[in-house]
Amino acid sequence: MAKEEYETPLIDAYNRTHLDVLHEDGGWYHRYLPQGVFLEDLGPVIEEELVRTYNECEQEAETYFEQNVREKFADIFAQANPIDLRELLPKKPPVEWAGLPVEAQRQLQLIHDEAHQEGVTERTLKKRVRQYLIDQYLIEE
């Protein structure tokens, strides 16, 4: 049984913006030509220069696009992957991050964020984390 070909909205959108040169609506370059200028009127040297210029612009746009996406994705990933707080947990008695209740994990994240805003040292932050765990009866003194 042959595999059926199918298109998605993304493929459709891509195909509309990247039309083939022989497409009935004209080549990809037609929308960039000035009013009243037809590629048939231009020589092969100018056509090659237009294609080269278009390719350069496309490469610059792809580079800009990739950098822009990476910058915006970094913010999203920072939210999705909070700072690793395992280093703040007490060594004695040993506390495993995965063993903590979700609410305690969230609270520790809040404690970290507040301490970061206050400019608290790491040592003081570790003391606050330990005190929170003691107050919540998650560890003993």
Secondary structure, 3 states (H helix, E strand, C coil): CCCCCCCCHHHHHHHHHCCCCCCCCCCCCHHHCCCCCCHHHCCHHHHHHHHHHHHHHHHHHHHHHHHHHHHHHHHHHHHHCCCCCHHHCCCCCCCCHHHCCHHHHHHHHHHHHHHHHHCCCHHHHHHHHHHHHHHCCCCCC
